[in-house]
Amino acid sequence: EAQVEKTPTTVAVVFEDQELTYRELNAKANQLAHHLRSHGVKPEVLVGICVERSLDMVIGLLAILKAGGAYIPLDPNYPQERIAFILEDTQAPVLLTQPSLNETIGLHKAEVICLDNDYEAIAQQSHENLCFELNTDNLAYTIYTSGSTGKPKGVQIPHSALSNFLYSMKQTPGLTSEDILLAVTTYSFDIAALELFLPIIVGARLVVASREIVSDGTQLSAKLTDSKATIMQATPATWQLLLTAGWDGKRQLKILCGGEALPSNLASQLLQRCDCLWNMYGPTETTIWSAAFQIKTDSKIIPISNPIANTQLYILNEYSQLVPVGVAGELCIGGEGLARGYFHRPDLSAEKFIPNPFSREATRLYKT
C-alpha cells in the first residue's frame, strides 16, 4: 500500500498480454478483500486459494492478507487427494477459486468464493484500503510440505517472519524499483512468496509466467528475453531445463538458485551466463531462505554460507552443544524466521522446535 502511494501509475504485475498498475492491483485486491471480510475472513482465519497462474492469483493472495486472513496455497495441478487432504486437515472455512477448477478440487466443506461467478458482488465493493486489527504475530500463510516422511504437514508462518524475510531479501541479494522479476515457481512451494511479494513492495515489475512456459525450456528461454527480466529465482532442475534447451544466458540477469543442493557443474555453467549467481538455502519451517551466498568462482563445494538478517545458524551435537569446526553435527536455525509450528501437530512441533540454549530470552531453534 505504501508503494501504491509512491508509484500509482507504474506497472506492477504482468501476465501474458494483461497488466495492472500499482493503483489497479491495489483497487482489485481491496475489493476482493472487502468481499472476503463480509464472509468472515479476519486475523487467524485460514483461506484456501486454488487458482491458475494469472493476475487473479496475485490479486487473491493480496486480498486474503489485506482482509487479515492467512492463505493456504493449493496448486490446481496437485493431485485431488492432496488438495482434499489439506482442505480437510485445515477445515478452512473459505475457499477462493475459479469455476473451471471445481472438479479438480473435489468434495470439501468450505464456503466457495468464485472469482468469475462472484464478479458482480466483488465489483460493488470499495476500492479503499481496509482497516484491520492485524499484529505481527498473526498468521500470513499455512503451507503444506511435501510429506516425504509420512503425511503432509502444515507449516504456520506469521507476518513477522515473512516481513523479516522480505526486507532482508530486499537488501541482499537485493531488489530495486528498476528490476523486472520473472516468477516461475508454483505458489504451493514457499519460495514463490519471494517472487510474488518482493517486487511489489519495492516498486519493481512482477511478470508471472504461465505453467506451460515454465515447464518448457525453449519457451522459458524466450520468456526471459521477451520480459526483459533482470532477476529470476528457480530450483536447480529449472535452471538445468533452460541449459538443456540451449539457453545461452543473459548478461544482466541476477540468478537465485535454491530448493535443493546446487551441483557445482551447474553453478559453473550458470556463472558464465549471468550477472551474478546466488545459492539460497532454507527450510519451509524457517520462512523460505535462511542463508544466501553469492558464488563468484568455480568451486567443488557450494556453501550455504551466511544467515540472512535476524537469523542464526548453529551446528549442534545430540546434546544441543556446539560442535568444533570440522565435526559433523545437525544444523539448527534460530531467529525471526521461525514458524509458529506445525498445524495441529503439537507433538511434532515440540520435537522439531526446541528451546534455544544460546539465548537468555525464551526463543527457539528449528532442528533441520
C-alpha positions in Angstrom: 0.0 0.0 0.0 2.9 2.4 0.7 4.4 1.6 -2.7 1.0 2.2 -4.4 1.1 5.8 -2.9 4.6 6.3 -4.4 4.1 4.8 -7.9 0.4 4.5 -8.6 0.7 4.5 -12.4 3.7 2.2 -12.7 3.0 -1.3 -14.0 3.1 -3.7 -11.0 2.2 -7.1 -12.5 2.1 -8.6 -16.0 0.6 -11.9 -17.1 0.7 -12.7 -20.9 -0.9 -9.7 -22.6 -2.6 -8.4 -19.4 -1.1 -5.9 -16.9 -2.1 -3.9 -13.9 -0.6 -0.7 -12.5 0.1 -0.5 -8.7 -3.2 1.5 -8.3 -5.2 -1.0 -10.3 -3.7 -4.0 -8.5 -4.4 -2.4 -5.1 -8.0 -1.5 -6.0 -8.8 -5.0 -7.2 -7.2 -6.6 -4.2 -9.1 -4.2 -1.9 -12.5 -5.0 -3.5 -11.9 -8.7 -3.1 -10.6 -8.2 0.5 -13.8 -6.3 1.4 -15.8 -9.2 -0.1 -13.8 -11.7 1.9 -14.3 -9.6 5.1 -18.0 -9.8 4.5 -17.7 -13.6 4.5 -16.0 -13.7 7.9 -12.3 -13.5 7.0 -10.3 -11.8 9.7 -7.0 -12.5 11.6 -6.2 -16.2 12.1 -8.9 -17.3 9.6 -7.5 -19.7 7.1 -8.5 -19.2 3.4 -7.7 -21.8 0.8 -6.8 -20.4 -2.6 -6.9 -22.6 -5.7 -6.4 -20.6 -8.9 -4.4 -20.9 -12.1 -1.3 -18.8 -12.6 -2.8 -15.4 -13.6 -3.3 -11.9 -12.4 -6.1 -13.3 -10.2 -3.5 -15.4 -8.4 -1.7 -12.3 -7.2 -4.9 -10.3 -6.5 -6.3 -13.3 -4.5 -3.2 -13.7 -2.3 -3.0 -9.9 -1.6 -6.8 -9.8 -0.9 -6.6 -12.6 1.7 -3.7 -10.8 3.5 -5.5 -7.4 3.3 -8.6 -9.0 4.8 -6.4 -10.1 7.7 -6.6 -13.8 6.8 -3.9 -16.4 6.2 -3.7 -18.1 2.9 -3.4 -21.8 2.1 -2.0 -22.2 -1.4 -3.5 -25.1 -3.4 -1.9 -25.6 -6.8 -4.7 -26.8 -9.1 -2.2 -29.3 -10.7 -1.7 -31.1 -7.5 -3.4 -34.5 -7.1 -7.0 -34.2 -6.0 -6.3 -36.3 -2.9 -3.7 -33.9 -1.7 -5.9 -30.8 -2.2 -8.8 -32.7 -0.4 -6.5 -33.7 2.5 -5.3 -30.1 3.0 -8.8 -28.7 3.0 -10.0 -31.5 5.4 -6.9 -31.1 7.7 -7.2 -27.3 8.0 -11.0 -27.1 7.9 -10.6 -23.8 6.0 -13.9 -22.0 6.2 -13.4 -20.2 2.9 -12.0 -21.2 -0.5 -11.1 -18.8 -3.2 -11.2 -20.4 -6.7 -12.3 -20.4 -10.3 -15.4 -22.2 -11.7 -13.2 -24.3 -14.1 -11.4 -25.9 -11.1 -14.5 -27.2 -9.2 -13.9 -30.8 -10.5 -10.2 -30.5 -9.7 -10.9 -29.6 -6.0 -13.4 -32.3 -5.3 -15.5 -32.5 -2.1 -15.0 -30.1 0.8 -16.9 -28.2 3.4 -15.5 -24.6 2.7 -17.7 -21.7 1.5 -16.6 -21.1 -2.1 -15.9 -17.7 -3.5 -15.6 -17.9 -7.3 -13.6 -15.1 -8.8 -15.5 -15.3 -12.0 -19.1 -16.1 -10.8 -19.0 -13.7 -7.9 -17.5 -10.9 -10.1 -20.5 -8.6 -9.8 -20.7 -8.8 -6.0 -16.9 -8.2 -5.8 -17.0 -5.3 -8.2 -19.5 -3.5 -6.0 -17.1 -3.4 -3.1 -15.0 -0.4 -2.1 -11.6 0.3 -3.7 -10.3 1.7 -0.4 -7.6 0.1 1.8 -9.0 -1.8 4.7 -8.6 -1.1 8.4 -7.9 -4.2 10.5 -6.6 -5.3 13.8 -3.7 -7.3 12.5 -0.5 -7.8 14.5 2.9 -9.2 13.7 2.2 -12.5 15.4 -0.9 -13.2 13.3 -0.6 -15.8 10.6 0.3 -14.8 7.0 0.1 -18.3 5.5 -0.1 -22.0 6.2 1.8 -24.1 3.6 2.0 -27.8 3.3 5.4 -29.5 2.9 5.7 -32.4 0.5 5.2 -35.0 3.2 8.2 -37.2 2.1 8.2 -38.6 5.6 4.5 -39.6 6.1 1.5 -37.3 5.5 2.0 -33.6 4.6 2.3 -31.1 7.4 1.0 -27.6 7.6 3.7 -25.1 8.4 2.4 -21.9 10.0 4.2 -18.7 9.1 3.4 -15.4 11.0 3.7 -11.9 9.4 6.8 -11.1 11.4 8.7 -13.9 9.8 7.6 -13.1 6.3 8.3 -9.4 6.7 11.8 -10.1 8.1 12.5 -12.4 5.1 11.3 -9.9 2.5 13.2 -6.9 4.0 16.3 -9.0 4.2 16.0 -10.1 0.6 15.4 -6.5 -0.5 18.9 -5.7 0.8 20.7 -9.0 0.0 20.7 -10.4 -2.8 18.8 -7.1 -3.4 15.9 -5.9 -5.5 15.0 -2.3 -6.6 12.3 -0.5 -8.4 14.4 -0.8 -11.6 14.1 -4.6 -11.6 11.8 -7.0 -13.5 11.3 -10.3 -11.8 10.1 -13.3 -13.8 8.0 -15.5 -11.4 8.1 -19.2 -12.3 7.5 -21.2 -9.1 4.2 -22.8 -8.1 2.7 -20.8 -5.2 2.3 -24.1 -3.3 6.1 -24.0 -2.9 7.0 -21.4 -0.2 9.8 -19.8 -2.3 7.1 -18.3 -4.5 6.4 -15.8 -1.7 9.7 -14.0 -2.7 8.7 -13.9 -6.3 5.2 -12.6 -5.8 5.6 -10.2 -2.8 9.2 -8.8 -3.0 8.8 -7.0 -6.4 5.6 -5.2 -5.3 6.9 -3.9 -2.0 9.9 -2.3 -3.8 8.2 -0.8 -6.8 9.6 -3.4 -9.3 7.7 -5.2 -12.1 6.4 -8.7 -11.5 6.0 -10.9 -14.6 4.1 -14.1 -13.9 5.0 -16.9 -16.3 2.3 -19.5 -17.2 2.6 -23.2 -16.2 3.1 -24.1 -19.9 6.0 -21.7 -20.3 7.7 -22.8 -17.0 7.7 -26.5 -18.0 9.2 -25.9 -21.4 12.9 -24.8 -21.5 12.6 -23.3 -25.0 9.5 -21.2 -24.1 11.0 -20.2 -20.8 14.2 -19.0 -22.5 12.1 -16.9 -24.9 10.1 -15.5 -22.0 13.3 -14.5 -20.1 14.3 -12.4 -23.2 10.8 -11.0 -24.0 10.1 -10.0 -20.4 13.4 -8.2 -20.1 13.8 -9.9 -16.7 16.7 -8.8 -14.6 16.1 -11.4 -11.9 14.8 -15.0 -11.7 14.6 -17.5 -8.9 14.3 -21.2 -9.6 15.3 -24.6 -8.5 18.4 -26.3 -10.0 16.1 -28.5 -12.0 14.5 -25.5 -13.8 18.0 -23.9 -14.5 19.1 -27.3 -15.9 15.9 -27.4 -18.1 16.9 -24.0 -19.5 20.5 -25.1 -20.2 19.4 -28.3 -21.8 17.1 -26.3 -24.2 20.2 -24.3 -25.3 19.8 -21.2 -23.2 23.0 -19.2 -23.7 22.4 -16.8 -20.8 21.6 -13.2 -20.1 24.4 -10.8 -19.1 22.2 -8.5 -16.9 20.4 -11.4 -15.1 20.6 -12.0 -11.3 20.1 -15.7 -10.7 18.8 -17.1 -7.4 19.0 -20.8 -7.1 17.6 -22.9 -4.3 15.2 -25.6 -3.1 17.7 -28.4 -3.4 21.5 -28.7 -3.4 23.2 -26.8 -6.3 25.6 -29.1 -8.1 29.0 -27.4 -8.8 28.9 -28.2 -12.5 25.6 -26.5 -12.9 26.8 -23.5 -10.9 29.9 -23.3 -13.2 27.7 -23.2 -16.3 25.3 -20.6 -14.8 28.2 -18.3 -13.7 29.2 -17.9 -17.3 25.7 -16.9 -18.3 24.6 -14.2 -15.8 25.4 -11.0 -14.0 25.5 -12.7 -10.6 24.6 -16.1 -9.1 23.3 -16.7 -5.6 22.9 -20.1 -3.8 19.9 -19.9 -1.5 19.2 -22.3 1.4 16.4 -22.7 3.9 13.6 -25.0 5.1 9.9 -24.0 4.9 9.9 -24.0 8.7 12.2 -21.0 8.9 10.4 -19.0 6.2 11.8 -19.7 2.8 15.5 -18.8 2.8 17.7 -18.7 5.9 21.0 -18.3 4.2 22.3 -16.7 0.9 25.7 -17.0 -0.7 27.0 -15.2 -3.8 29.0 -17.6 -5.9 31.9 -15.8 -7.6 34.3 -18.5 -8.7 34.1 -22.2 -9.7 34.3 -24.5 -6.7 33.8 -28.2 -6.0 31.7 -27.3 -2.9 28.9 -24.7 -3.0 28.5 -23.5 0.6 25.2 -22.1 2.0 27.3 -19.6 3.9 25.9 -16.6 5.9 22.5 -16.3 7.6 20.1 -13.6 6.4 19.1 -10.7 8.7 18.0 -11.6 12.3 18.8 -15.3 11.7 21.3 -17.6 13.5 22.8 -20.9 12.3 24.2 -23.4 14.8 25.8 -26.8 14.2 25.0 -28.9 17.2 25.6 -32.4 18.6 22.9 -34.7 20.0 23.2 -32.9 23.4 22.4 -29.5 21.7 26.0 -28.4 22.2 28.1 -26.6 19.5 30.5 -28.9 17.6 34.0 -27.9 16.7 35.0 -26.9 13.2 35.3 -30.0 11.0 33.0 -32.1 13.1 29.7 -33.1 11.7 26.5 -32.1 13.5 22.9 -31.0 12.9 22.2 -27.6 11.5 19.8 -25.7 13.8 18.3 -22.4 12.9 17.2 -19.6 15.2 15.8 -16.1 14.7 12.9 -14.1 13.4 12.1 -16.6 10.6 10.8 -19.5 12.7 7.4 -20.8 12.0 4.8 -20.8 14.8 4.9 -24.6 14.4 3.0 -27.4 12.6 -0.7 -27.1 12.2 -2.5 -29.2 14.9 0.7 -31.3 15.4 1.9 -30.2 18.9 4.0 -33.4 19.3 5.9 -32.8 16.1 6.3 -29.1 16.8 7.8 -29.8 20.2 10.2 -32.4 18.7 11.5 -30.1 15.9 11.3 -26.6 17.5 13.4 -26.8 20.7 14.3 -24.1 23.3 17.3 -22.1 22.2 20.2 -22.8 24.7 22.2 -19.8 23.5 19.6 -17.2 24.3 18.6 -15.6 27.6 15.1 -15.0 26.2 12.5 -17.7 25.6 13.4 -18.2 21.9 13.5 -21.4 19.9 15.7 -23.3 17.4 14.5 -25.4 14.5 16.2 -28.7 14.1 16.7 -29.2 10.3 
